[in-house]
Amino acid sequence: MKAVVIGGKGHIGTYLCPMLVKNGFEVVSITRGNSQPYEDDYAWKDVESVFLDRNKCSNFEEQIISMNPDIIIDLVNFNIEDTKKMVEAIKKSSVSHYLYCSSCWAHGMAEILPFNKDDMNKVPLDEYGKDKFASEMYLKEEYRKNGFPATIVMPGQISGPGWTIINPWGNTSMRVIQDIADGKEIALPNFGMEIIHHVHGYDVAQVFMNAITHRNVSLGESFDAEAENSITLYGYAKHLYEFFGHEPKIKFLGWNEWCEYEGNKEECEHTYYHIIRSGTFSIEKEKRLLEYKPKYTNLETIDLAIQSYIDRGLISVKR
């Protein structure tokens, strides 16, 4: 079978394309430019790479269909209109499975925990989450009414070596990690009890792969792609102090005071949207229907990312 992976060399595709090859698929990776995967794998020699920019190509969907795929994995679709165009194109083809990458941001704020992935009344907080949820609703309606072969996967905060992960402030500033590495005191917003959700890109890819393998039970369904556990800002900061061999030095500030302390308006907004959605996820459905077994814990994923920062000289460590 032939699989086309849109966004094939990104956070998820780095691991998914080799998985597909090793499971006997003919694989085409679609990217906007000559990017390289985050980790090398011998299987990449068997992946066909095609440069195609959805935002600049007026007949993007038709070009994808012209490749005669059996499966389309759409990892970089951020617009409900693009989802609709893809669905209409697929309806005229022999594609047997369309897998759409949504996001944990589609969940909105937590009410009853863990989050209910099948809740059809989610209230996302920003345009990104709203578009993702709109696509989920549209695809499920198409499945219900017309048998359209869609599966929705909602990753948490994709992490691992090679890219910038969400830090104990709930943003991407390097400052807090460097301060912890230096053994300095840091401040967390509120009481540091907000929750974030690191998941290794490999495990997100595994959910997609298993949804393909278990196609019959994955059609029309939504799945969270998460690690077994999540972590509080406080637990995360404490873990990093231990990682760098220091005693924790953590204080707490109210939101407005903390934003002044952080000092970067954009990063404060970044923090806001990460921590206001605090909640936990269950992966029991994924285990039951897809035989999902996360390879990495959230702490292992964090450690790999931080070590990558050190290896790349982004964080300095005093020897």
N, C-alpha and C positions, 0 to 999 in steps of 0.2 A: 504494500500500500504506500501511497505517496502523501507526505505531510508537508504543508507549507506553514512555516512559523514566522509570523509578522512580528518583527522585533527580535530576531533570532540570536543576536549577539549581546543582548542586554542582561539584566540581573537574572532573569529566569531562563532565557534562551541559552545562556552560557552552559547550563546543565541539561536543559531539555533536549536540545538538538543532539548531543551525544547519546542521551538515553534512547531517543527514537532510533538512531542508527543502530545501536546495540540490540534493539528489539526488532530489527529487520525492516525498518521503514526506509524508503527513499525520502530524503529530507532536503527541502529548499529553505534557506534562511533569507528573509527579507530584511534589509537594513537601509537606512537613509544615506549612509556613507560607508567608507572603508574602515569601519570600527572593528575592533578585535574583541573576542570574548574575554571575560575576566579571568578565566582559568583555561589552560590549554588541555586538550584531550586528543588522543590519537584519532578518535572518531571524526574529528573535524575534517580530515582529509576526504571523507566520503560525503560531506555536506556541500551542496551547491549554494553558492552565495549570489544573491541578486540585489542590486541597488535600485530601490524604488521608494519614492517619498510620497506618502499618502496625501500630504498637504499641497504638493506641487503637481500631482498627477490627476488629471481630470477623469481618467477612466481606470483608476487604481483597482477597483473591484473586478472589472472585466479582465485586467491583466493578471490578477491573481487566479481567476477562474480559468484563464487560457492556459495555465500551467497544468491543468487537469488533476488537481489534488483530490484525494479521497477525504482528507482531513485538513481543516484550517484552524490553527491556533493563533488567536488574535491578541497579542500581548500589549500592543500600544494603540489602543482605541479609546479615545477620551471624549467622544462626542456621540450623542444619541443619533444624530443624523448619519454619521458614518456607519453606525450599527445597522440602521434601516437600509442603507444602500448595500451593505454587505449581504444582508438577508435576502434582499430582492435579487441580487446577482446569484446567490447560492441556490435559490429556488429554481433557477433555469439551468442548473448544473447537476452533476452526479455526486456532489459532495455529500458524504454520509454523516459528518460530525463537525460542528462548529463550536469551538471552545473559546469563550470570552473571558478575558482577564478583567475582573472588577477590582474592588479594593475594600479593605476594612473600613475605609472612610465612608462607604455607602451606609454603614450602620447608624451613623449619627451618635447622639448621646445615649449612654447606657441607662436603662430603667431597671428591668429585672435581669439578673445575671445567672448564668452566662448569656451573652448575646444569642438571640434566636436568628439563625441564618435564613430561616424560611419565613420570617416576618415580612409581610407584604405592606406594612405600614411604617417602614423605616422613615426617619426624618433626618436626612443628611444635612450637614451644617454649612457646606460651601458648594460652589458650582461644580467643582471636580466630583465630589461625592454625589451630588444631585444627578449629574450626567451618568455616572456609573450605575446608580440605582434605576434611573429611567431605562437604561439599556437592559438591565436585569428584568425589569417588569415587562418590557417589550418582548424580549426573547422568550420569557415564560408564557406570555399570551400567545405568541406564535406557535410555541410547542403545543399548548392546550388546544388551540383552534385548528391548527394546520399540520401538527406533527413535525414542526421544524426541529431538526436534530441539534438542539443547543444544550450546552452545559456552561454554568457560570462558576468561576473560581475567584474567591476574594482573599488575596494575600494580606498578611499583616505587614509589619515594617521590614521589608526585605533587607537582609543584612548578610555580612560575611566579608571575606578578604577582598580588597580591591575597590571598595566604594565607601562613601561617607555614610555612617550609620547615625541613628538618632541617639543622642547622648543623655546623661542624667538630667539635663535641663529640658529635655523634650525638643531640642532643636539640633542644628548641625554645627554649632560653633566648636572650634577646637580648644577654645580657652579653658573650659571647665575640665576637659580631659588633661590638658597640660598642667593646670593647677593641681589636680589630684596627683599626677605623676611627680610633681615637685613637692608633694606633701603639704600643700597649702590648705587653708580653710576655704570651703566653698559654702554658698548659700543655695538652698532649694526653695522653690515656691511653695507657699502654704505649709503643709506638714509632710510633703514629699510622699504622699500616699497615692498620687495618681499613677496609673498603670500604663505601661507601654509594651509593645508586642513584637520583639525581634524574632524573625524566622529566617533561617538560612535559605538562600536562593535554591539550593539543591532540593530542599524539602518542598518548596513551592512547585518546582518542576516535577517532583514526585507526585504531587496531587494531580497535576495535569496528565502525567503519564498514566497514572492509575485510573483516571476518569476515562481515558481512551481505552485502556485494557478492559475496564468494566463498563463499557458503553451502554449496555442495556439498562443498567440501574442508574447511570449518571445523566441520562437524557432528561431535560426539563428540570434539573436540580441545581441548587446552589450549594457550594462547599466553601468552608473557610480553610485557608492554607496557613496554619499556625504551628508553632512549637507546642510542646506538651504543657508548658507553663508560661506565664507572663511575669513581669517584674515591676515593682514600684520604683519611683525615682530614688527613694531613699535606699532601697535594697541594691539598686544599680550603682549608686555612688559608693556605698559601703563596699560592694564587690570590687570596684575599681581601686579603691584604696588598698585593699588586700592584694589585688593583682600587682600593684606597684610596690608592695612591701611597706605600706605606711599605716599608722593608726588613723581611723576615720576622724575627720575634723569637719563636721557638718552642722550648720545652723539653718534656721528657717525664717523666711520673710513673707509677709503678706504680699498678695499679688502685685499691687501698685508699687510697693517698696522694692519687690524683687525685680520688676521691670526696670526701675531706675538703676538697680545694681547690675543687671545684665547689660543695659546700656545701648542695646541695638534694637531699634523698633521692629525691624523685619524679623529678627530672631525671636523677639517676644511674641509676635503674631504667630510665628512658626510653632513656638511652644504652646500657645493658647489652643491652636487647633489639634495639637497632638494630645494634650492632657485633658481637654474638656470632654473628650470621647472615652475617658477611662472606663475600662470594663474588662471582663474576662471572656474567653472563648472556650467552647467545648469542641473537641475533635472526635467525639464518639461516633457521630454520623459518618465521618470520613473513614474511621477505622472499620466500622461495620459494613459500609457499602463499597468502599474502595480498597480495603485492606491497607490503609495508610499507616506507616510506621515511621515517625520522624527519625531521621538519622542523627540530628543535632539537637541538644537542649538549647534553650535561649542563652544560658551562660556560656556554653561552648561557642556559640555563634558570636557573642560579644567578644570573647577572648580572641577568637580568630581575627576579628575585625581590628581590635586594638593592636594585636601583634603586627598586623599588616601596616597600621599607621607607623609603628616603630620601625619596621623594616624599610618603609618608604621615606623615612626621615620627616614625617609629618608631626610626630611627637618625639621629643628628645627625652632620654632617660639618663640620669646621672649614675655613673658606674662607681 
